[in-house]
Amino acid sequence: MSAQDQNRIIVVGGGPVGMITALRLAQLDIPVVVLDAQAETPTAHRAATTHSSTLDLLDTVGLTDEIIKQGLMARYFQYRYRTTNEVFAEFDFGRLTDESNHPYAVQLEQHKTVAIALAAAEKFPHFEFHREHTVTDVTNAADYAEVVSETPDGSKHTWRGRYVVGCDGGRSTVRKSQGIGFPGFTWEERFIIVASYFDYEAADDYRYRNYLADPERWCSVFKIPGPAGPENKNGMWRNLFPITTDEPEEVITSEAYIRAMIDDCFPYAKDLEIVHSNLYSVHQRVADSFRKNRIMLAGDAGHINNPLGGMGMNSGIADGLNLAEKIGQAWRGEIADDQALFDQYDRQRRPLAQKYVQAQSIQNKETLQAKDPEKATARFEEMRKTAEDPKRHKAFLMNASLINMVREAAAIE
Ligand SMILES: Cc1cc2nc3c(=O)[nH]c(=O)nc-3n(C[C@H](O)[C@H](O)[C@H](O)COP(=O)(O)OP(=O)(O)OC[C@H]3O[C@@H](n4cnc5c(N)ncnc54)[C@H](O)[C@@H]3O)c2cc1C
C-alpha cells in the first residue's frame, strides 16, 4: 500500500450529514475531501427541526450557538384535531432540563445548517470541498477506497483515500455500488409541502411545531426562519399535507388544488400567498448494512423515513459524528482492527435507526391519520394522557428528541 492511498478520507455528499462528518474529521486533523454533485446546496424545503440530542452533539463540534442564533427556539409542540382545532396534547421540551443542555428544538432550514458547518470546516487547510463532482464509480479495495467523479464538462476525476463515507442521500450511488440492499417500503400517498408567510401563531395560537390529526386529511404546521427579504416580516410557515389521489402531478401542484386544501384545513388563511410547494414520495427504508470493508454509509444513504417527528437529518448527524470518532481512532492507530470499529458503528447505529426512527415516524403518521373512529379515539386519548402525566410526558420526549437513541447507541459495545 502506498502512503498516497491512505492519506485522506473521501466523503461523498455535502448535505448536512456529509458536511458535519467532514467537519469533525477535519477537527481531528484528518485530511478530508467532500464531493457533491450540485453546484449549490439546494434550498428546497426539507429538514428544519434540530432536536435537543443533536444540539448537544453539535455543541461538541462548535456549531450549536450559530444554529440557535439563526434559528427559532421551539420549546413546545402540539397535537390538535383538525376539524375542531382543539389541542388534545401539548409537549414541552423544557421538561428535559436535567437531560440536555438544550431543552428545546431549533427550527432552522437544513441548507443553513450546511452553510454553518461548511464555514467552520473551511478554516482547516486539510479540508477540501468540490462542487459539481458527481460520483459515478466506487472501488472498495483491500488497502484503499476510491471514487470516480464526473464534472459538467464530462471529465472524470479519481479520488483515492483510506476510507469512503457515503453521505449521498436516499438514492446513494455509494450504497448501490456495494450491492447493499435498502429494504422497506414506499407509502401509497405522497406528501406536499406548502410554504407561505401567513402567521399561524397570530391567527390561531399555533406553536412553532404542530400536528393536526384527521382520518381524511391530517396536516402539520411548522414555523421556519425563511429566506431573507422584505416580504419576510416575521418568519415563514410550512404546511405538510398527504396526497391520496392518483391525479397527475400538474393537477396536484396547481394553485387551485393547493388552495382548496388550505381552505379545507385553515379557512381563515384562505388569502395566503403560496410562496413555494413541492410534491414528493415518502419511504421507510434501512440499509442491510452501514459498512462494507472501507466504505461506510451515514444519513439518508443508510436510512430514510417520513418527516413526521423530524428525525431523518437528526439521526443522520448522529451517525456521522459517531463514525467520525471511529475513523479518528483508526487514523491514529489506536485500534489495530479498524474493521471491528466499523462493525461497532453498524451495531450502534443501524438497529437503532429501526427501533427509534422508523418505529416513531411510522407511529406519528398512524396517529395523525387513524381512520377507525374507535382506534383513533383510543390513540388520541393515549396521547392526551401521556402529555398530562409528568413521567410519561418526559419519557415521550426522551424518544422524540432522540436522546434515548444516542445514549443507547453509546452503550452498545
Ligand atoms: C419535507 C421534509 C421535511 C423534513 N424535515 C426534517 C426535520 O425537520 N428534521 C429532520 O431531522 N429531518 C427532516 N427531513 C429529512 C432530512 O431532509 C434528511 O434526512 C436529510 O436531508 C439527510 O441528510 P443527508 O446529508 O444524509 O442527505 P441529503 O441532504 O440528501 O444530501 C445528500 C447530498 O449528496 C449529494 N449527492 C447525491 N448523489 C451524489 C453523487 N453521486 N455524487 C456526489 N454527490 C451526491 C447531493 O447533492 C446532496 O447534497 C425532512 C425531509 C423532508 C423531505
The ligand as an SDF file (V2000), in Angstrom:
LIG
                    3D

 53 58  0  0  0  0  0  0  0  0999 V2000
  -40.3090   17.8200    3.7260 C   0  0  0  0  0  0  0  0  0  0  0  0
  -39.2010   17.2470    4.5480 C   0  0  0  0  0  0  0  0  0  0  0  0
  -39.0470   17.6750    5.8450 C   0  0  0  0  0  0  0  0  0  0  0  0
  -38.0500   17.1310    6.6320 C   0  0  0  0  0  0  0  0  0  0  0  0
  -37.9190   17.5680    7.9120 N   0  0  0  0  0  0  0  0  0  0  0  0
  -36.9670   17.0610    8.7080 C   0  0  0  0  0  0  0  0  0  0  0  0
  -36.7550   17.5870   10.0010 C   0  0  0  0  0  0  0  0  0  0  0  0
  -37.4150   18.5360   10.4150 O   0  0  0  0  0  0  0  0  0  0  0  0
  -35.7760   17.0420   10.7690 N   0  0  0  0  0  0  0  0  0  0  0  0
  -35.0050   16.0140   10.3060 C   0  0  0  0  0  0  0  0  0  0  0  0
  -34.1530   15.5230   11.0650 O   0  0  0  0  0  0  0  0  0  0  0  0
  -35.1440   15.5240    9.0540 N   0  0  0  0  0  0  0  0  0  0  0  0
  -36.0950   16.0270    8.2280 C   0  0  0  0  0  0  0  0  0  0  0  0
  -36.2020   15.6010    6.9450 N   0  0  0  0  0  0  0  0  0  0  0  0
  -35.2450   14.6120    6.4290 C   0  0  0  0  0  0  0  0  0  0  0  0
  -33.9210   15.3040    6.0070 C   0  0  0  0  0  0  0  0  0  0  0  0
  -34.1790   16.2360    4.9850 O   0  0  0  0  0  0  0  0  0  0  0  0
  -32.9060   14.2660    5.5280 C   0  0  0  0  0  0  0  0  0  0  0  0
  -32.8480   13.2170    6.4690 O   0  0  0  0  0  0  0  0  0  0  0  0
  -31.5330   14.9110    5.3640 C   0  0  0  0  0  0  0  0  0  0  0  0
  -31.5020   15.7640    4.2480 O   0  0  0  0  0  0  0  0  0  0  0  0
  -30.4570   13.8370    5.1920 C   0  0  0  0  0  0  0  0  0  0  0  0
  -29.2230   14.4700    5.0150 O   0  0  0  0  0  0  0  0  0  0  0  0
  -28.0670   13.7550    4.1910 P   0  0  0  0  0  0  0  0  0  0  0  0
  -26.8960   14.6740    4.2490 O   0  0  0  0  0  0  0  0  0  0  0  0
  -27.9280   12.3510    4.6290 O   0  0  0  0  0  0  0  0  0  0  0  0
  -28.6330   13.6530    2.6980 O   0  0  0  0  0  0  0  0  0  0  0  0
  -29.0370   14.8140    1.6920 P   0  0  0  0  0  0  0  0  0  0  0  0
  -29.4970   16.0130    2.4030 O   0  0  0  0  0  0  0  0  0  0  0  0
  -29.9470   14.1720    0.6970 O   0  0  0  0  0  0  0  0  0  0  0  0
  -27.6680   15.1940    0.9970 O   0  0  0  0  0  0  0  0  0  0  0  0
  -27.0640   14.3140    0.0640 C   0  0  0  0  0  0  0  0  0  0  0  0
  -26.0300   15.0990   -0.7220 C   0  0  0  0  0  0  0  0  0  0  0  0
  -25.3450   14.1730   -1.5660 O   0  0  0  0  0  0  0  0  0  0  0  0
  -25.2060   14.7410   -2.8530 C   0  0  0  0  0  0  0  0  0  0  0  0
  -25.1240   13.6260   -3.7980 N   0  0  0  0  0  0  0  0  0  0  0  0
  -26.0780   12.7240   -4.1100 C   0  0  0  0  0  0  0  0  0  0  0  0
  -25.6120   11.8360   -5.0070 N   0  0  0  0  0  0  0  0  0  0  0  0
  -24.3190   12.1800   -5.2490 C   0  0  0  0  0  0  0  0  0  0  0  0
  -23.2900   11.6470   -6.0720 C   0  0  0  0  0  0  0  0  0  0  0  0
  -23.4950   10.5520   -6.8380 N   0  0  0  0  0  0  0  0  0  0  0  0
  -22.0920   12.2720   -6.1080 N   0  0  0  0  0  0  0  0  0  0  0  0
  -21.8530   13.3710   -5.3220 C   0  0  0  0  0  0  0  0  0  0  0  0
  -22.7960   13.9200   -4.5210 N   0  0  0  0  0  0  0  0  0  0  0  0
  -24.0070   13.3150   -4.4830 C   0  0  0  0  0  0  0  0  0  0  0  0
  -26.4460   15.6130   -3.0350 C   0  0  0  0  0  0  0  0  0  0  0  0
  -26.2030   16.6340   -3.9820 O   0  0  0  0  0  0  0  0  0  0  0  0
  -26.6680   16.1570   -1.6180 C   0  0  0  0  0  0  0  0  0  0  0  0
  -26.0180   17.3870   -1.4270 O   0  0  0  0  0  0  0  0  0  0  0  0
  -37.1830   16.1380    6.1220 C   0  0  0  0  0  0  0  0  0  0  0  0
  -37.3330   15.7090    4.8020 C   0  0  0  0  0  0  0  0  0  0  0  0
  -38.3270   16.2590    4.0180 C   0  0  0  0  0  0  0  0  0  0  0  0
  -38.4570   15.7970    2.5950 C   0  0  0  0  0  0  0  0  0  0  0  0
  1  2  1  0
  2  3  1  0
  2 52  2  0
  3  4  2  0
  4  5  1  0
  4 50  1  0
  5  6  2  0
  6  7  1  0
  6 13  1  0
  7  8  2  0
  7  9  1  0
  9 10  1  0
 10 11  2  0
 10 12  1  0
 12 13  2  0
 13 14  1  0
 14 15  1  0
 14 50  1  0
 15 16  1  0
 16 17  1  0
 16 18  1  0
 18 19  1  0
 18 20  1  0
 20 21  1  0
 20 22  1  0
 22 23  1  0
 23 24  1  0
 24 25  2  0
 24 26  1  0
 24 27  1  0
 27 28  1  0
 28 29  2  0
 28 30  1  0
 28 31  1  0
 31 32  1  0
 32 33  1  0
 33 34  1  0
 33 48  1  0
 34 35  1  0
 35 36  1  0
 35 46  1  0
 36 37  1  0
 36 45  1  0
 37 38  2  0
 38 39  1  0
 39 40  1  0
 39 45  2  0
 40 41  1  0
 40 42  2  0
 42 43  1  0
 43 44  2  0
 44 45  1  0
 46 47  1  0
 46 48  1  0
 48 49  1  0
 50 51  2  0
 51 52  1  0
 52 53  1  0
M  END
$$$$
